[in-house]
Structure formats: structure tokens, C-alpha cells
Amino acid sequence: MRTIDCDFLVAGSGIAGLLSAIHLAPHGRVLLITKKNSAESSSNYAQGGIACVMEPGDSFEQHVADTLDAGAGLCDEAVVRRIVEDAPARIRELERFGVRFNTAAESRSGYDLGREGGHSCRRVLHSGDITGQRVETALLQQAQQTPSIRILEHARLIDLVTTARLGLGGGNRCVGAYALGPGDEGIFAIRAGFTILATGGCGKVYLYTSNPDIATGDGVAIGWRAGAAIANMEFIQFHPTCLYHPQAKNFLISEAVRGEGAVLVDRGGRPFMDAYDPRGSLAPRDIVARAIDSELKRTAAPYCCLDIRHKPRAFLQERFPNIYATCRSFGIDMATDLIPVVPAAHYCCGGIRATIEGATSLAGLCAIGEVACTGLHGANRLASNSLLEALVCANAMAARLAALRPPANGGLAIPPWESGHAVPSDEQVIVAHNWMEVRTCMWDYVGIVRSAKRLERAFR
């Protein structure tokens, strides 16, 4: 079994992982590993943008209040305030990396700010309707041009290596990880001064999700097995509006579409959200998702619709070029047709308990991004706060680690991986069927609306 040595091991190539690697690069050798190619992550699919107070009519206090309200009173207010107040600096940092946000001459800030569900005013910066992809591309280019960052694609962490696992005395500490290499390489070991989990969420454990195939919750499971504290895993956010079409896999209709005036209606074109919340279609995601779920159960309809037909075609093509083109590819014209949508698992508000600086209960292990639970989101995430959290926490974590000297773990002998009793299936279809059973069970019994009876059935 081969062993790789590094000062900083970063697992995950989304915005949180890439920015962490970039900031840590001046302070040591960085190994960034990712399950698929470097650009594949949930960040890459983020359409809406980044919430940030920019206009004179807005304020940090309003952004904090909106976040606390969306989180149902379960956010950590000190964390919320710090992240909200650091947002403008992080936007300027992205612009230095080459990210270009949409501008508007009539805006006092100069930016074309969008409004999304749960926000009391326009404060969402965007780059077209593929903001995540634009940020991901800029950061990936920077990481690839940095000599001290090594990127290993098509590899995944299997388990963490800790001093307790090695039978060493003293307090337990993470000193690296076991990973599964690409192709036929098998298991190899990584010795690291610090290990940073930026592995994203777990949406793929649900039958319907907006997440890519890699979002299987590995990071939380790996951290938990090593003894790291986790929190709030029951708070799974379901995005209200995924495109309903047999050939459309995981395609999200951005919150920003409702922010620009789209209304949720039934298949007959009748609006229904006012019966559930005075904010109507601009209520926070959890309220809208539950309302749609209720309507679908009440009417036995397979989907509901978004109606933005009152907007000119030219506006839709300019504001939502990717969404417009994708809908057209499925025979849906946003300017003349209702857009069929359904809720889907979107974001895990819980995860490995971590500070803004990424510190966890396990020394040597950091967690940032969706895999972490910092207290920002509470029971429900405010739209476009996730990319913001990744930016702020990656910067804060790197600053903390830069002030520390990475432990010299080079002398630690990591034993070969013990494979246990699991063996490869001689029929891959069995694995596929078992995986589908798990996802179906989670969707049916641990989904948008839960009850003791449903949870007991899932447990059995």
C-alpha cells in the first residue's frame, strides 16, 4: 500500500475545497482529492448566486433577520452576523480571482441584484444563471496554476486515520486518511498535518434530488466514524422547484425565477401559495416545499407549475439563459408555457459540528461547506447563503491553520487497510437495487413531511 505525505489534505473540489486549497497553498503542500473530475461538485450546479448586502436600502441587520427567520429560530446568531458582515470582502476576493457578476447601471451599487425566497429585498449577486459554475471555474483555474497544490481526481476518502486507531496515547487526533484510488489502484494512505473535509451534502440518498451523483454523504459518515460530533442531520432542505420531465435529471429551476415574478400554480394555472403564507411564492423554501407537497397529495397531481409567462421573452433569455435554453431543449417555452416542477432534496443543513474556522471536536480535522454544521442555517437555509458560507469559512479556516505549524506526521506508520468481510458483488444489479431501496425509503418516509409512524416504518 502506498502512502502520500502532505501538510494539508483537502477532500472535495467544490468552492469550499478549492478556496481552502488556494489559501493554504502558501503554507505547505496541499493534496486535493475529488471523487470525479475536478469541476464536479454541488457548487457547479448552484444557479442563484451569493447573498451579500450591497445596496444603501439594505443592511446587515436585515440580512441577519432574514437568515434567522428562515432558520426557524435555530441559527447561531453570532455565526450568522459574522458571515453576513464578511460577505462584501469575499465578493471582492472573487472578483480578484476573475469572477464577473452581472451589473446594472441603475443600481447604486452597480450590481444587478436578484431577490429570492425569504429575502426582504434584492441582495443576491449573480453571474448569469450559472453563478456556481462561474465561481468554480475561476477557482479551479487558480488551483491548477498553483505549484504547491496537487489535484488527484477519481479518488475518494474511505476512512480517517486517527491516533486512537493507531493505538497511540494522548488525545485523539486525525493524522490522515485511507482513500480509494482511481482505476485498479485500490486503497492507499495519506499522512496529513491537517485534514479538511469539504465533501458536500447527502442529497443522493433521496430518490429525487437536485444534487449530482457524488453527493452521498460520505464526509459526515467518515467524520462520525472517527469520533467527530455531528448535529442537525434531521434538517434536510427540499428545493421546491426541480424541473419535472422524464429526461431532466436533477435540473433546478432557480429561486431567482420566483424572485423575478414567477408564481406557483396548479396545472390549471390557479395560484395556491397565498393560502399557505402571506409572502406567497416568495416564502422561504421549507414553507414552499411543504405547500407543494400538500397540494400534490390533496389533488393527486404529479407536479405543479411555475408561471412566468407575463415576462417578455427577451427578458427571460437575458436573465436566465441557461434555464431558458434547458427548458426549450425539453420542449418547454418559459415565455408561453407553464413550467412543471416538483420538490427535491437539495441541501443538508446539518453535518459535522464545526466553527466558522472549520474546527471540529476531533483535533486535526476540519469541516467546511455543506458537510459542516456551523449554526448558520438552523432548521432551513436562506436562499444563496450556502456559497457565502463556503467563501467565508474557507477564508477563516485557512487563516487559522496558517497560524499553526502542521504537525510532522511523517514518522507515523499507517498500517495496511483491513478490508473486513465485504466482497465485490458478482451481480452489480443487486447493489443498484439495494441503493434504490434506500433512496426510495428515504423519500417515502424521511422526506418533506415526517411522522413518528413513517420514521418507525423506515427504521424497520
C-alpha positions as CSV (number, residue, x, y, z in Angstrom):
1,M,0.0,0.0,0.0
2,R,1.5,3.3,-1.0
3,T,1.4,6.4,1.3
4,I,1.3,10.0,0.2
5,D,2.5,12.8,2.5
6,C,1.1,16.3,2.6
7,D,0.7,19.2,5.0
8,F,-3.0,19.7,4.1
9,L,-5.4,17.1,2.8
10,V,-8.5,18.6,1.2
11,A,-11.3,16.3,0.3
12,G,-13.7,17.9,-2.2
13,S,-13.3,20.2,-5.2
14,G,-16.3,22.4,-4.7
15,I,-16.0,26.1,-3.8
16,A,-15.2,25.4,-0.2
17,G,-12.5,22.9,-1.0
18,L,-10.9,24.8,-3.9
19,L,-10.8,28.1,-1.9
20,S,-9.3,26.3,1.1
21,A,-6.6,24.8,-1.0
22,I,-5.8,28.1,-2.6
23,H,-5.5,29.9,0.7
24,L,-3.4,27.1,2.3
25,A,-1.0,26.7,-0.7
26,P,1.5,29.3,0.6
27,H,1.8,27.5,3.9
28,G,2.6,23.9,2.8
29,R,1.9,21.0,0.4
30,V,-1.8,20.6,-0.4
31,L,-3.3,17.4,-1.7
32,L,-6.8,17.9,-3.0
33,I,-8.8,14.7,-3.9
34,T,-12.1,14.6,-5.6
35,K,-14.5,11.7,-6.5
36,K,-14.9,12.5,-10.2
37,N,-13.3,15.3,-12.2
38,S,-12.2,18.5,-10.5
39,A,-15.2,20.5,-11.7
40,E,-17.9,18.1,-10.5
41,S,-19.5,19.4,-7.3
42,S,-22.8,20.7,-6.0
43,S,-21.2,24.2,-6.3
44,N,-21.1,23.7,-10.0
45,Y,-24.9,23.5,-10.2
46,A,-25.6,26.5,-8.0
47,Q,-27.7,28.8,-10.2
48,G,-28.9,31.6,-8.0
49,G,-26.0,33.5,-6.6
50,I,-24.4,34.8,-3.4
51,A,-26.3,36.8,-0.8
52,C,-24.5,40.0,0.1
53,V,-25.6,43.4,1.4
54,M,-24.7,45.9,-1.3
55,E,-27.4,48.5,-1.6
56,P,-27.9,51.5,0.7
57,G,-31.5,50.5,1.3
58,D,-30.4,47.1,2.6
59,S,-28.4,46.4,5.8
60,F,-26.5,43.7,7.6
61,E,-29.3,43.7,10.2
62,Q,-31.9,42.9,7.6
63,H,-29.8,40.0,6.1
64,V,-29.3,38.6,9.6
65,A,-33.0,38.9,10.4
66,D,-34.0,37.1,7.2
67,T,-31.5,34.3,7.9
68,L,-32.8,33.8,11.4
69,D,-36.4,33.8,10.2
70,A,-35.7,31.2,7.5
71,G,-33.8,29.1,10.1
72,A,-36.9,28.9,12.3
73,G,-35.0,30.3,15.3
74,L,-32.4,27.6,15.4
75,C,-29.5,29.6,13.9
76,D,-26.5,30.7,15.9
77,E,-26.9,34.5,15.7
78,A,-23.3,35.2,16.3
79,V,-22.3,33.0,13.4
80,V,-24.9,34.5,11.2
81,R,-23.8,38.0,11.9
82,R,-20.1,37.3,11.3
83,I,-20.7,35.5,8.0
84,V,-23.1,38.3,6.8
85,E,-20.7,41.0,7.7
86,D,-17.8,39.3,5.9
87,A,-19.7,38.9,2.7
88,P,-18.6,42.1,0.9
89,A,-14.9,41.3,1.4
90,R,-15.4,37.8,0.0
91,I,-17.2,39.2,-3.1
92,R,-14.2,41.5,-3.8
93,E,-11.9,38.5,-3.4
94,L,-13.9,36.5,-6.0
95,E,-13.6,39.5,-8.4
96,R,-9.8,39.5,-7.9
97,F,-9.9,35.8,-9.0
98,G,-11.7,36.9,-12.2
99,V,-15.4,36.2,-11.4
100,R,-17.6,38.7,-13.1
101,F,-21.1,39.4,-11.6
102,N,-23.9,40.9,-13.6
103,T,-24.1,44.7,-13.4
104,A,-26.9,47.3,-13.7
105,A,-26.4,51.0,-14.5
106,E,-29.5,52.0,-12.5
107,S,-28.3,50.2,-9.3
108,R,-26.5,52.4,-6.8
109,S,-24.1,49.5,-6.0
110,G,-23.5,48.9,-9.7
111,Y,-24.6,45.2,-9.4
112,D,-27.7,43.6,-10.8
113,L,-29.1,42.2,-7.6
114,G,-31.7,39.4,-7.6
115,R,-34.3,38.6,-4.9
116,E,-35.1,35.1,-3.8
117,G,-37.5,33.4,-1.3
118,G,-37.1,34.6,2.3
119,H,-35.1,37.7,1.4
120,S,-36.8,41.0,2.3
121,C,-35.0,42.9,-0.6
122,R,-32.7,42.4,-3.5
123,R,-29.3,41.3,-2.4
124,V,-28.2,38.3,-4.5
125,L,-25.3,38.8,-6.7
126,H,-25.3,36.5,-9.8
127,S,-23.2,35.7,-12.8
128,G,-25.9,34.9,-15.4
129,D,-27.9,31.9,-14.0
130,I,-24.8,29.7,-13.6
131,T,-23.1,31.6,-10.7
132,G,-21.7,28.4,-9.1
133,Q,-20.2,27.2,-12.3
134,R,-18.5,30.6,-13.0
135,V,-17.0,30.7,-9.5
136,E,-16.0,27.1,-9.6
137,T,-14.2,27.6,-13.0
138,A,-12.3,30.7,-11.7
139,L,-11.1,28.9,-8.5
140,L,-10.2,25.7,-10.3
141,Q,-8.0,27.6,-12.8
142,Q,-6.3,29.3,-9.9
143,A,-5.8,26.0,-8.1
144,Q,-4.4,24.3,-11.2
145,Q,-1.9,27.1,-11.7
146,T,-0.6,26.8,-8.1
147,P,2.5,24.5,-7.9
148,S,2.0,23.5,-4.2
149,I,-1.5,22.1,-4.9
150,R,-1.7,18.6,-6.2
151,I,-5.1,17.5,-7.5
152,L,-6.0,13.8,-7.5
153,E,-9.2,13.1,-9.5
154,H,-11.4,10.0,-9.3
155,A,-10.3,9.2,-5.7
156,R,-12.4,9.1,-2.6
157,L,-11.8,9.0,1.2
158,I,-12.8,5.8,2.8
159,D,-11.9,6.4,6.5
160,L,-9.9,8.8,8.6
161,V,-6.7,7.7,10.3
162,T,-6.5,8.8,14.0
163,T,-4.0,8.4,16.8
164,A,-6.6,6.3,18.6
165,R,-6.9,4.0,15.6
166,L,-3.1,3.6,15.6
167,G,-3.1,2.8,19.3
168,L,-1.1,5.9,20.3
169,G,-1.5,7.6,23.6
170,G,-2.6,11.2,24.3
171,G,-5.7,12.9,23.0
172,N,-7.2,11.6,19.8
173,R,-6.1,13.4,16.6
174,C,-6.7,12.9,12.9
175,V,-3.4,12.3,11.1
176,G,-4.6,11.5,7.6
177,A,-6.9,9.1,5.8
178,Y,-7.3,6.0,3.7
179,A,-8.5,6.6,0.2
180,L,-9.6,4.5,-2.8
181,G,-7.6,5.3,-5.8
182,P,-8.7,5.6,-9.4
183,G,-8.9,2.6,-11.7
184,D,-7.4,-0.6,-10.2
185,E,-5.1,1.1,-7.8
186,G,-7.1,0.1,-4.7
187,I,-6.6,1.6,-1.2
188,F,-3.8,3.9,-0.4
189,A,-2.9,6.0,2.7
190,I,-2.4,9.8,3.1
191,R,-0.4,11.2,6.0
192,A,-1.5,14.8,6.6
193,G,-0.9,17.5,9.2
194,F,-4.5,18.7,8.8
195,T,-7.4,17.0,7.1
196,I,-10.1,19.2,5.6
197,L,-13.5,17.7,4.7
198,A,-15.3,19.7,2.1
199,T,-17.2,16.8,0.7
200,G,-20.6,18.4,0.3
201,G,-24.0,17.0,1.1
202,C,-26.1,13.9,1.0
203,G,-28.9,14.6,-1.4
204,K,-28.3,11.4,-3.4
205,V,-29.7,9.3,-0.5
206,Y,-33.1,10.6,-1.6
207,L,-34.9,9.3,-4.7
208,Y,-35.4,12.9,-6.1
209,T,-32.6,15.4,-5.7
210,S,-31.1,18.5,-7.3
211,N,-27.6,17.2,-6.3
212,P,-25.0,15.5,-8.5
213,D,-24.3,11.7,-8.1
214,I,-21.3,12.4,-5.9
215,A,-23.5,13.9,-3.1
216,T,-23.8,10.7,-1.0
217,G,-23.0,12.0,2.5
218,D,-19.6,10.3,2.7
219,G,-17.9,13.1,4.6
220,V,-20.4,13.1,7.5
221,A,-20.2,9.3,7.8
222,I,-16.4,9.4,7.7
223,G,-16.2,12.1,10.4
224,W,-18.7,10.4,12.6
225,R,-16.9,7.0,12.5
226,A,-13.7,8.8,13.6
227,G,-15.5,10.3,16.6
228,A,-16.3,13.9,15.3
229,A,-19.5,15.3,16.7
230,I,-22.4,15.8,14.2
231,A,-25.5,18.0,14.6
232,N,-28.9,18.8,12.9
233,M,-28.8,16.0,10.4
234,E,-32.6,15.9,10.5
235,F,-32.8,19.3,8.8
236,I,-32.7,18.4,5.1
237,Q,-33.8,21.2,2.8
238,F,-36.0,20.3,-0.1
239,H,-35.9,22.8,-3.0
240,P,-39.4,23.5,-4.1
241,T,-38.8,23.7,-7.9
242,C,-36.9,21.0,-9.7
243,L,-37.9,20.6,-13.4
244,Y,-40.5,17.7,-13.8
245,H,-39.6,15.9,-17.0
246,P,-38.7,12.3,-17.8
247,Q,-35.4,13.3,-19.4
248,A,-34.5,16.1,-16.9
249,K,-32.1,14.7,-14.3
250,N,-31.6,16.9,-11.3
251,F,-32.3,20.2,-13.1
252,L,-33.2,23.0,-10.8
253,I,-35.4,25.9,-11.7
254,S,-33.7,28.6,-9.6
255,E,-35.3,30.5,-6.7
256,A,-34.4,33.6,-8.7
257,V,-37.2,32.8,-11.2
258,R,-39.7,33.4,-8.5
259,G,-37.7,36.4,-7.4
260,E,-38.4,37.9,-10.8
261,G,-42.1,37.3,-10.5
262,A,-42.9,33.7,-11.3
263,V,-45.9,32.4,-9.4
264,L,-46.6,28.8,-8.3
265,V,-49.8,27.5,-9.8
266,D,-51.6,24.2,-10.2
267,R,-51.8,22.5,-13.6
268,G,-54.9,24.6,-14.3
269,G,-53.0,27.8,-13.8
270,R,-54.5,28.7,-10.4
271,P,-52.2,30.2,-7.8
272,F,-52.2,28.4,-4.4
273,M,-49.3,29.8,-2.3
274,D,-51.3,32.6,-0.7
275,A,-53.3,30.0,1.2
276,Y,-50.1,28.9,2.9
277,D,-48.1,32.0,3.6
278,P,-48.7,35.8,3.1
279,R,-45.4,36.0,1.2
280,G,-46.9,33.7,-1.4
281,S,-44.4,32.3,-3.9
282,L,-41.6,34.2,-2.2
283,A,-41.9,32.4,1.1
284,P,-38.8,30.5,2.4
285,R,-38.0,27.2,0.8
286,D,-39.2,24.9,3.6
287,I,-42.7,26.6,3.6
288,V,-43.0,26.4,-0.2
289,A,-41.8,22.8,-0.4
290,R,-44.4,21.7,2.2
291,A,-47.1,23.7,0.4
292,I,-46.4,22.0,-2.9
293,D,-46.2,18.6,-1.2
294,S,-49.6,19.3,0.4
295,E,-51.1,20.4,-2.9
296,L,-49.8,17.3,-4.7
297,K,-51.2,15.0,-2.1
298,R,-54.5,16.8,-2.0
299,T,-55.0,16.8,-5.8
300,A,-53.1,13.6,-6.6
301,A,-51.3,15.6,-9.3
302,P,-47.7,14.5,-10.2
303,Y,-46.4,18.1,-10.3
304,C,-47.4,21.8,-10.0
305,C,-46.1,24.6,-12.2
306,L,-44.3,27.9,-12.3
307,D,-45.9,30.7,-14.3
308,I,-43.7,33.5,-15.6
309,R,-45.5,34.0,-18.9
310,H,-46.1,37.6,-18.1
311,K,-42.4,38.4,-18.6
312,P,-41.1,39.2,-22.1
313,R,-39.2,36.5,-23.9
314,A,-36.1,38.8,-24.3
315,F,-36.0,39.4,-20.5
316,L,-36.2,35.6,-19.8
317,Q,-33.4,34.8,-22.3
318,E,-31.1,37.5,-20.9
319,R,-31.8,36.9,-17.2
320,F,-32.0,33.1,-17.3
321,P,-30.1,32.0,-20.4
322,N,-29.2,28.5,-19.1
323,I,-32.6,27.8,-17.6
324,Y,-34.4,29.1,-20.7
325,A,-32.2,27.0,-23.1
326,T,-32.6,23.9,-21.0
327,C,-36.4,24.2,-20.8
328,R,-36.5,24.7,-24.6
329,S,-34.5,21.6,-25.1
330,F,-37.3,19.7,-23.3
331,G,-40.0,21.4,-25.3
332,I,-40.9,24.0,-22.7
333,D,-41.1,27.7,-23.6
334,M,-40.9,29.8,-20.5
335,A,-42.5,32.7,-22.3
336,T,-45.6,30.8,-23.3
337,D,-45.8,27.6,-21.2
338,L,-46.2,26.7,-17.6
339,I,-43.0,25.1,-16.2
340,P,-43.7,21.7,-14.5
341,V,-41.9,21.5,-11.1
342,V,-41.6,19.2,-8.1
343,P,-39.7,19.5,-4.8
344,A,-36.4,17.6,-4.5
345,A,-33.8,17.0,-1.8
346,H,-31.4,20.0,-2.1
347,Y,-29.3,20.8,0.9
348,C,-28.2,19.3,4.3
349,C,-28.4,22.0,6.9
350,G,-26.7,19.7,9.5
351,G,-23.4,18.0,9.3
352,I,-20.1,17.7,11.3
353,R,-20.3,20.3,14.1
354,A,-17.7,23.0,13.2
355,T,-16.8,26.6,14.0
356,I,-16.6,29.3,11.3
357,E,-12.8,28.5,11.2
358,G,-13.6,24.8,10.4
359,A,-12.5,23.4,13.8
360,T,-14.3,20.2,14.8
361,S,-14.4,18.1,18.0
362,L,-11.6,16.0,16.6
363,A,-8.2,17.6,16.6
364,G,-6.5,17.8,13.2
365,L,-9.9,17.5,11.4
366,C,-11.6,20.5,9.8
367,A,-15.0,20.6,8.1
368,I,-16.3,23.4,5.8
369,G,-19.2,23.9,3.4
370,E,-22.2,21.7,3.3
371,V,-20.6,18.8,5.2
372,A,-20.2,21.1,8.2
373,C,-22.8,22.4,10.6
374,T,-21.7,25.9,11.8
375,G,-25.0,27.1,13.0
376,L,-25.6,29.5,10.1
377,H,-28.6,27.7,8.6
378,G,-30.6,26.4,11.6
379,A,-33.6,24.3,10.5
380,N,-33.7,25.7,7.0
381,R,-31.2,27.6,4.8
382,L,-31.9,31.0,3.4
383,A,-31.5,31.0,-0.4
384,S,-28.0,31.9,-1.6
385,N,-26.4,31.7,1.8
386,S,-24.6,28.5,1.1
387,L,-22.0,29.8,-1.4
388,L,-21.5,32.7,1.0
389,E,-20.8,30.3,3.9
390,A,-18.3,28.4,1.9
391,L,-16.4,31.5,1.0
392,V,-16.3,33.0,4.5
393,C,-15.4,29.7,6.2
394,A,-12.7,28.7,3.8
395,N,-11.0,32.0,4.3
396,A,-11.4,31.9,8.1
397,M,-10.2,28.3,8.3
398,A,-7.1,28.9,6.2
399,A,-6.2,31.9,8.3
400,R,-6.4,29.8,11.5
401,L,-4.4,26.9,10.1
402,A,-1.8,29.3,8.6
403,A,-1.1,30.5,12.2
404,L,-0.4,26.9,13.2
405,R,2.5,24.7,12.2
406,P,1.2,21.5,10.5
407,P,2.2,18.6,12.8
408,A,5.1,16.4,11.5
409,N,3.3,13.1,10.9
410,G,5.9,11.7,8.6
411,G,7.2,9.3,11.1
412,L,3.8,7.7,11.8
413,A,3.5,4.2,10.3
414,I,0.0,3.7,8.9
415,P,-0.9,0.0,8.7
416,P,-2.4,-1.6,5.6
417,W,-6.1,-1.2,5.1
418,E,-8.2,-4.0,6.7
419,S,-10.8,-4.9,4.1
420,G,-13.2,-6.6,6.5
421,H,-15.9,-9.0,5.3
422,A,-17.3,-7.0,2.4
423,V,-16.6,-8.6,-1.0
424,P,-17.4,-7.3,-4.5
425,S,-20.8,-8.3,-5.8
426,D,-20.8,-10.8,-8.7
427,E,-24.0,-9.1,-9.8
428,Q,-23.9,-5.3,-9.8
429,V,-27.6,-5.2,-10.3
430,I,-28.0,-6.3,-6.6
431,V,-26.0,-3.3,-5.4
432,A,-28.1,-1.0,-7.7
433,H,-31.4,-2.5,-6.4
434,N,-30.3,-2.1,-2.7
435,W,-29.2,1.5,-3.3
436,M,-32.6,2.3,-4.9
437,E,-34.4,0.7,-1.9
438,V,-32.5,3.1,0.4
439,R,-33.3,6.1,-1.7
440,T,-37.0,5.2,-2.1
441,C,-37.3,4.5,1.7
442,M,-35.8,7.9,2.5
443,W,-38.1,9.7,0.1
444,D,-41.3,8.0,1.2
445,Y,-40.7,8.0,5.0
446,V,-37.9,10.5,5.8
447,G,-38.9,13.2,3.3
448,I,-40.5,16.6,3.3
449,V,-43.2,15.8,5.8
450,R,-42.4,13.2,8.5
451,S,-44.3,11.5,11.3
452,A,-43.5,9.0,14.0
453,K,-45.3,6.3,12.1
454,R,-43.3,7.0,8.9
455,L,-40.0,7.1,10.7
456,E,-40.7,3.9,12.5
457,R,-41.5,2.2,9.2
458,A,-38.2,3.5,7.7
459,F,-36.3,2.2,10.7
460,R,-37.8,-1.3,10.3
